[in-house]
């Protein structure tokens, strides 16, 4: 095999693996798959297609079920707040409580699909603990609150969950040009582009006690 052909072969192998790994991340999987995909190259394409899930799903349910939208005594508005423990998402929570505290506030954090396969459940437990702390803060303010941990691509997981639960508005925190630290990859634009309900994006640098955020 000539050096040129060898270089082309190796480059093609690595590129196919890299593209496959990045696609898995985009579809809500752990970044460690990129390393495996680059090594396996085109051999990894079939396993990746088999492993990737088609829709986000519920990863862990909170202690209280979310009441159905049309149930007797249901509260309006129904507000979904995307959290991840960052200062930006804290601003989103503060804004949601101040603007929609009379309604039902549902808190959600998104983990990757692979976190649900981890026997230690570290990521799920950490997300659940963060949500429980945030929910306690909401209850102390007299707000009716529920929380869930979702699995999948963050943006899609949030807007699909909002649709399924018949939410009235989605509230997200934004930092810089992207979303919060863990909600990366065009999450804001994904939610805004696909959500069938209003999306309130709390801008970076906004004081937690001043909810003058922009609706998009």
Secondary structure, 3 states (H helix, E strand, C coil): CCHHHHHHHHHHHHHHHHHHHHHHHHCCCCCHHHHHHHHHHHHHHHHHHHHCCCCCEEEEECCCCCCCCCCCCCCCCEEEEECCCCHHHHHHHHHHHHHHCCCEEEEEEEECHHHHCCCCCHHHHHHHHHHHHHHHHHHHCCCEEEEEEEECCHHHHHHHHHHHCCCCEEEEEEECCEECCCCCCCHHHHHHHHCCCEEEEECCCCCCCCCCCEEC
